[in-house]
Amino acid sequence: ALCSLLMASLTGRKVTIPLSSAPGSLKGLPQKLTLQLNSLNSAGVERCVGQLREKINELCGSHDSTAGLIYRGHPLADDQSLEDLFSHLHGNNSPPRVIVFNDQQQGTTPFRFFPTKEGKTLTIDVRLDPRIAWGYTTRPDDDPVTQTVRHARAMAPELTGYLLRWQGHTTTAEAADDETVIGAAEVEEDEEEEVLIEVNAREVASVPVHRYTNLASDLHLAVVGGVHGNELTGMEGAQCIHEYLSDSANCRLAQAILASATVTVIPCINTVGLAAGARCSPTLHSKVLRSKAPSSSGGGHRVVVGDHQHGSFFPPRAWQDPNRGWVTNRTLVKELLERTLFTPGSAPSMVVWNHDWAIPNGSVIARGAPKELYEMPMRQIFAKHYPSLTGFGKAYEHVITRASDEAEQMDENSAAEEGRARAKDWKYMPDALQALYHHADYTIESYCAGDAVELHFEATLFLLARHSGVSANTEELLAECAEATKRFMAKRRAGKGGTRRRVISPSPLGPT
């Protein structure tokens, strides 16, 4: 309770802001949307309309769009307080809505037309017409409606032309192309409304961690999927490994692996990115917009980002690519890795990262392990799923070996110091972690998110078996992994009604 009171004092209370987006105006926004935002920002300062406008612009898929905001017939200024405007709406079942439109012309015209259930609504931004300052002065006893009528009379010659075009002398489609006309259809009574609540990203970052503990062994192996939240194929492959190990009573290889090592499986470590369908991860202490109602498909609450923010080019504000660097990495993914796997003075002996979207071909990237453990077997497994030659006759490089860790040859203190220095220089997170902890490390990447769950499963299973010391030569182990993959996938399909689920990740660049 004390923590709740403290958080409330830092963020203020929730302000409910009902929005109605002019049809076709702002890409990526539902027509009816309600935001529940904190009245104070992270610095404890009262939030204003300008920050609401920034939030809407961020959600909008078009980088050129600027959110125009009209409330109760008046344009909203950036310095108006959100709490002063909207705090009285709490509990109102049918509140007036803020009209959101594409103000790309940045208000070059004072006229804005909007469709409503009652008819067509005209809003006049009196700040944009200098004639209102003379000729028609505002009388002290005028009510707002009378003031608007007086201002409209001052602009009557131009206004008449706009009204004629709106009322039918020009078609709606033609009028909608004019900068002075916004909207083309009215909001239906039964239009489903989206309600988004601003919450701390940590509230969404619940990560299932499956640990199969062997108290008799110091060997610790790990499998991690979903570093990028939109790489579904790798997540599914890691989930299959968890399901296989959990059925160890019926799986000989699972028994042999767990008899020799503790195994940790994290099918998706970037659960916020998964909920948003986004590649990147929120940074520490950042906030996200979470759907009020769980997804109808049973996937929990959605996290909503702009259409253009699912990929890596334009991530949401305060989000980072969690696979980039380590020293400068501030993501929730890094924090979760530090809590579950890479604790001070402790790290797994071997980690397999399951990724998608390798270009120009699927591959496994190996770090800190002898080539004889993986090189030939990985080539054989990948050859089952991908061609060996390009269209130009050049061999595809399905196995990539990073430079071996020279720090292993030093004493413990020197190696740690060298590892910290080298970690700053690595572009990718696994490279930096391997420089720090000197473990065997593999990144499995399927090509362009192809349907490669079986590839992820078979390659990861082989690496777990090899590093746990399963007694078999390479050819025997390859054959056993292939047979285990075949049996497991057939059993899994039978459990799902005999259908084969096709898992393909979206583009890392976002929607195309």
C-alpha positions, 0 to 999 in steps of 0.5 A: 500500500505504501508503494502504491501511495508513493507511485501515485505521488510521483505520477499523479492520478490517471486522467481519462482522455476520450478521442475520436479520430477523423476518418482517414486522418491519422494512420494507425489510430482507431477511430474511437480511442480512450487514453488513461495517462498519468497527470504528472510526467516522470519528473513530477511536472504537470502534463499538458496538451503538448505532451498529449499531442506528442503521444498521439504523433508517436502512435501515428503511422505517418511521420509527416502527420501532426495531431490537431486537437479540437475539444468542445469546439475549440482548438487545444493549446499546447500549454493547457493542463490535461488535469484541468481539461479532463479530470471532471470526466472521471465516471462520465459514461458519455463524455465529450470527445477530443477530435483528432485530425491531421493538422499537417498544414499546421493550421493554415486555414481557420476552418475545420469541418467534422462529421458528427451524429447530429450533422456537420460541425464547424470549428473556427480557430480564431487565432488564425484570422487577423480580421477578428481583432478589428471590426467585431470586438467581443462584448463582456456579456457575450456567451461563447456561442455569440462570440463564435457567431460574431467571429464567423460573420467577420469571415463570412465571404470565405466561409460561404464557399467552404460550406457550399462545397461541404453541402454537396456542390463538391463530392465528399471525396473531392472535398476531403482532398482540400486542406480545409476539410477534415473527415469523410464519415461519421462515427457509428454508434456501435463503433468498438472503442479501444481503451489504452492505459499508461503503465510502467513497462515492468507491469507487462514484463512478466517472463516465464523462466523454466529451470530444470535443476540438477543439484549434483552438477555444476554445469549450467546450459541455457536456451533463450528466445524472443530477444527481439519481440517480433521474432516468433520462429525462434520463440517457438523453437525455444518453447519446443525445447521446454516442452521436450525437456518437461517430458523427459520420462518419455524422451531419452535425450532429455533424460541424458541432458538433464542427468548431466546439467541444469538447464534454463529455458526462457522461450521469450525474454522480451515479453513487452516487445511480444505484446506490442509485436515490436522488435525492440524493448522498453528501457528501465522505468519507461512507460507503455500504453497497455490495452485495458481489455485482454486480447480476444485471441487469449494472448493477454493484454496488448501493448500498443505502439505506432504502425511504424514502430514495430521495426528497428528504424523508428522504435518507440521513445525510450525503447532500444534494440536489446541485442545491441551492446551491453554496457550502453544497454538499458533495456528490461531484457538486459535487466532480466538476463542479469537477474536470471542468467548472468548474475555477479560471478556466475553465468551459464557454461553455454547459451543458445540464442534463438533468433530470426531474420538472418540475411543473406542466409540462415546461420549459427554464430559460434563464440568461445567453443572449439570448432569440433563441437559444432562446425560439421554438425551444424552444417549438416543440420542447416543443409536440411533446411537451406540450399548449400549454394547461392544462385551464383554458385557460391557456397552459403556460409551457414556456420560463422565462428567469432574470434576465440576469447584470448582472455581465457589465457590470462589469470582471473583478474586480468581476464575480467578486466580485459573482458570489461574493456572488450565488452564496450567495443562489441556491437552485439549483446552476445559478443559482449557477454561472451567477452565478459563471462567466457562461456560457449555461446551460439546464436541460431538465426533462421533465414528471413523468418522462414517456417524453421521451428524444426531447425531451431529445435534440432540445432538447439537440441544437438548443442544441449546434448553435445555440451552436456556430454551425452555419450555418442559420437557425432554421427550417432548424436546427429541421427538421434537428434534427427529422430527425436525431432521427427518424433517430437514434432509429430507428437506435437502436431497430433496434440494440436489436432494433427495440423502443423502450425506455421510460424513466420515472424514479421519483418524486422523493419516493421509493416511494409 
